[in-house]
């Protein structure tokens, strides 16, 4: 399980996960919208062809074998209810394409790759608390995408466990990343922390430890599991 394709690898949770995985000796091939170094592939998931291009280039770099896929790339952008009809629809479609459809494409390529070789594999989906709890009125699309990711994850886990293709999902709450920072401020900054019994948001390193566990250590019998990491702001 040493060859890992990690989307959204250039910042926040993805960058922290990359460090954690490489410290364990894994070969990590990262994806970002714009390449940040030689080990990162530039792929803009707003383009429908980008996932296939990424998968093929990653396979080439990994000598034809990928063991783990981590779906971490995401877009968190507000689309207010009173936007124009076209703005609202554009925001919805872009958010679902980047957060859900691209992850579905990547997962399909991975499952077919492992099936063709008759080998085991694992997928780790970085979803969100929003997939269960919902989000703000300006983020219908984000909550829907993450809810869809969780449903997809469970379907993959049930569908391919007999082939030793396993799937895990992580649902962070607010995390101290560039993507969440503006949102925290827009919702009241420190006041928002009153909704988190722990009294703080998660760090990228905390979520990265869970990703590392799922990618490298989690027993196969955990397939289908969803791991919450939200400071008890939402408990199921």
C-alpha positions as CSV (number, residue, x, y, z in Angstrom):
1,X,0.0,0.0,0.0
2,X,2.9,2.3,-0.7
3,X,1.7,4.2,-3.9
4,X,-0.9,6.8,-3.1
5,X,-2.7,9.3,-5.2
6,X,-3.8,12.3,-3.1
7,X,-6.1,15.0,-4.5
8,X,-6.1,18.5,-3.1
9,X,-2.5,18.0,-2.0
10,X,-1.2,21.5,-2.1
11,X,-2.6,23.1,1.1
12,X,-4.4,22.5,4.4
13,X,-5.5,19.0,5.1
14,X,-4.0,17.6,1.9
15,X,-0.6,19.1,2.5
16,X,-0.6,17.8,6.1
17,X,-1.7,14.4,4.9
18,X,1.1,14.3,2.3
19,X,3.7,14.9,5.0
20,X,2.3,12.3,7.3
21,X,2.1,9.7,4.5
22,X,5.6,10.4,3.2
23,X,7.0,10.1,6.7
24,X,5.6,6.6,6.7
25,X,7.5,5.8,3.5
26,X,4.7,6.1,1.1
27,X,5.1,7.3,-2.5
28,X,2.6,10.2,-2.7
29,X,1.5,11.6,-6.1
30,X,-0.4,14.8,-5.4
31,X,-2.9,16.7,-7.4
32,X,-3.6,20.5,-7.3
33,X,-5.4,22.9,-9.6
34,X,-1.9,24.3,-10.3
35,X,1.2,22.2,-9.8
36,X,3.3,23.4,-6.9
37,X,6.3,21.1,-7.4
38,X,7.5,18.3,-9.5
39,X,5.6,15.6,-7.6
40,X,2.3,17.4,-8.0
41,X,0.1,17.0,-11.1
42,X,-1.9,20.0,-12.2
43,X,-5.5,19.0,-12.9
44,X,-8.4,21.4,-12.7
45,X,-11.4,19.4,-11.6
46,X,-13.8,21.9,-13.0
47,X,-12.9,20.4,-16.4
48,X,-14.7,17.0,-16.9
49,X,-11.6,15.5,-18.6
50,X,-9.2,16.4,-15.8
51,X,-9.8,13.3,-13.6
52,X,-8.9,10.9,-16.4
53,X,-5.8,12.9,-17.4
54,X,-4.8,12.9,-13.7
55,X,-5.3,9.2,-13.3
56,X,-3.3,8.3,-16.4
57,X,-0.4,10.5,-15.5
58,X,-0.4,9.3,-11.9
59,X,-0.3,5.7,-13.1
60,X,2.6,6.5,-15.4
61,X,4.5,8.1,-12.5
62,X,3.7,5.1,-10.2
63,X,4.9,2.5,-12.8
64,X,1.4,1.3,-13.5
65,X,0.3,0.6,-9.9
66,X,-1.7,2.7,-7.5
67,X,-2.6,1.2,-4.1
68,X,-4.6,4.0,-2.4
69,X,-6.8,6.8,-3.7
70,X,-7.5,9.7,-1.3
71,X,-10.3,12.0,-2.5
72,X,-9.5,15.2,-0.7
73,X,-9.9,18.0,-3.3
74,X,-12.7,20.3,-2.6
75,X,-14.3,23.7,-3.4
76,X,-16.1,25.7,-0.6
77,X,-17.7,28.7,-2.2
78,X,-20.8,30.5,-1.1
79,X,-23.8,30.9,-3.5
80,X,-26.4,33.0,-1.8
81,X,-30.0,32.1,-2.3
82,X,-30.7,35.6,-3.8
83,X,-28.1,35.2,-6.5
84,X,-29.3,35.4,-10.1
85,X,-30.7,32.2,-11.4
86,X,-27.6,31.6,-13.6
87,X,-25.2,32.4,-10.9
88,X,-26.9,30.1,-8.5
89,X,-27.0,27.2,-11.0
90,X,-23.4,27.8,-12.0
91,X,-22.3,27.7,-8.4
92,X,-24.2,24.5,-7.8
93,X,-22.8,22.7,-10.8
94,X,-19.2,23.8,-10.2
95,X,-19.4,22.7,-6.5
96,X,-20.9,19.3,-7.3
97,X,-18.4,18.7,-10.2
98,X,-15.3,19.4,-8.1
99,X,-16.5,18.0,-4.8
100,X,-18.5,14.9,-6.0
101,X,-18.4,14.1,-9.7
102,X,-14.5,14.3,-9.9
103,X,-14.3,12.1,-6.8
104,X,-16.7,9.6,-8.4
105,X,-14.6,9.6,-11.6
106,X,-11.4,9.0,-9.6
107,X,-13.0,6.2,-7.6
108,X,-14.3,4.5,-10.7
109,X,-10.8,4.5,-12.3
110,X,-9.3,3.1,-9.0
111,X,-11.9,0.3,-8.6
112,X,-11.5,-0.7,-12.3
113,X,-7.7,-0.6,-11.9
114,X,-7.8,-3.0,-9.0
115,X,-10.4,-5.3,-10.5
116,X,-8.4,-5.6,-13.7
117,X,-5.3,-6.7,-11.7
118,X,-7.1,-8.8,-9.2
119,X,-5.6,-6.9,-6.3
120,X,-6.8,-5.2,-3.2
121,X,-7.1,-1.4,-2.9
122,X,-8.5,1.3,-0.7
123,X,-10.2,4.6,-1.1
124,X,-10.3,7.4,1.5
125,X,-12.9,10.1,1.1
126,X,-12.5,13.4,2.9
127,X,-16.2,14.5,3.2
128,X,-17.6,16.9,5.8
129,X,-19.8,17.2,8.8
130,X,-22.0,19.1,6.4
131,X,-22.9,15.8,4.7
132,X,-24.9,14.8,7.8
133,X,-25.7,18.1,9.5
134,X,-26.1,20.4,6.6
135,X,-24.5,23.8,6.1
136,X,-25.4,27.5,5.8
137,X,-28.2,28.7,3.5
138,X,-25.4,29.8,1.1
139,X,-24.0,26.3,0.9
140,X,-26.8,24.0,-0.1
141,X,-24.5,22.7,-2.9
142,X,-21.6,21.9,-0.6
143,X,-23.7,20.0,1.9
144,X,-25.4,18.1,-1.0
145,X,-22.0,17.2,-2.5
146,X,-20.6,15.9,0.7
147,X,-23.8,14.0,1.5
148,X,-23.4,12.4,-2.0
149,X,-19.8,11.5,-1.3
150,X,-20.9,9.6,1.8
151,X,-23.6,7.7,0.0
152,X,-21.1,6.9,-2.8
153,X,-18.5,5.7,-0.2
154,X,-21.0,3.4,1.5
155,X,-22.0,2.0,-1.9
156,X,-18.4,1.3,-2.9
157,X,-17.7,-0.4,0.5
158,X,-20.7,-2.7,0.1
159,X,-20.2,-3.4,-3.6
160,X,-16.5,-4.4,-3.6
161,X,-15.6,-5.7,-0.2
162,X,-15.6,-9.2,-1.5
163,X,-12.8,-8.2,-3.9
164,X,-10.8,-6.6,-1.0
165,X,-11.5,-3.1,-2.3
166,X,-12.3,-1.1,0.8
167,X,-13.6,2.4,1.4
168,X,-13.3,4.8,4.4
169,X,-14.7,8.3,4.9
170,X,-13.8,11.1,7.2
171,X,-16.2,13.9,8.1
172,X,-14.3,16.9,9.6
173,X,-16.1,19.8,11.1
174,X,-14.4,23.2,10.9
175,X,-10.7,22.8,10.3
176,X,-8.0,25.5,10.5
177,X,-7.3,25.7,6.7
178,X,-7.3,28.5,4.2
179,X,-10.6,27.2,2.8
180,X,-12.4,27.4,6.2
181,X,-10.9,30.6,7.5
182,X,-13.0,33.0,5.5
183,X,-16.1,31.1,6.3
184,X,-15.4,31.1,10.1
185,X,-15.0,34.9,9.9
186,X,-18.1,35.3,7.9
187,X,-20.1,33.4,10.5
188,X,-18.9,35.3,13.5
189,X,-15.4,34.2,14.0
190,X,-14.7,33.2,17.6
191,X,-18.5,33.3,18.3
192,X,-18.9,30.3,16.1
193,X,-16.7,28.2,18.5
194,X,-19.6,28.2,21.0
195,X,-21.1,25.5,18.8
196,X,-18.1,23.3,19.3
197,X,-17.9,21.7,22.7
198,X,-14.2,21.1,22.3
199,X,-13.8,24.9,22.1
200,X,-11.6,24.9,19.0
201,X,-11.5,23.8,15.4
202,X,-9.5,20.8,14.3
203,X,-6.0,21.3,12.9
204,X,-5.0,19.9,9.5
205,X,-2.5,17.6,11.2
206,X,-5.3,16.0,13.2
207,X,-7.3,15.2,10.1
208,X,-4.1,14.1,8.4
209,X,-3.5,11.5,11.1
210,X,-7.0,10.0,10.4
211,X,-6.3,10.0,6.7
212,X,-2.9,8.2,7.4
213,X,-4.7,5.6,9.5
214,X,-7.3,4.9,6.9
215,X,-4.8,4.8,4.0
216,X,-2.2,2.6,5.7
217,X,-3.5,1.0,8.9
218,X,-7.2,0.6,9.2
219,X,-8.3,-3.1,9.2
220,X,-10.3,-4.2,6.2
221,X,-13.3,-5.0,8.4
222,X,-13.7,-1.2,8.9
223,X,-14.7,-0.8,5.3
224,X,-17.8,1.4,5.1
225,X,-17.0,3.3,8.3
226,X,-17.3,7.1,8.6
227,X,-15.0,8.8,11.1
228,X,-16.2,12.0,12.6
229,X,-13.7,14.7,13.6
230,X,-15.7,17.8,14.7
231,X,-15.1,18.5,18.3
232,X,-18.5,17.0,19.2
233,X,-20.3,19.8,17.3
234,X,-22.3,17.0,15.7
235,X,-22.7,13.6,17.2
236,X,-24.6,10.7,15.6
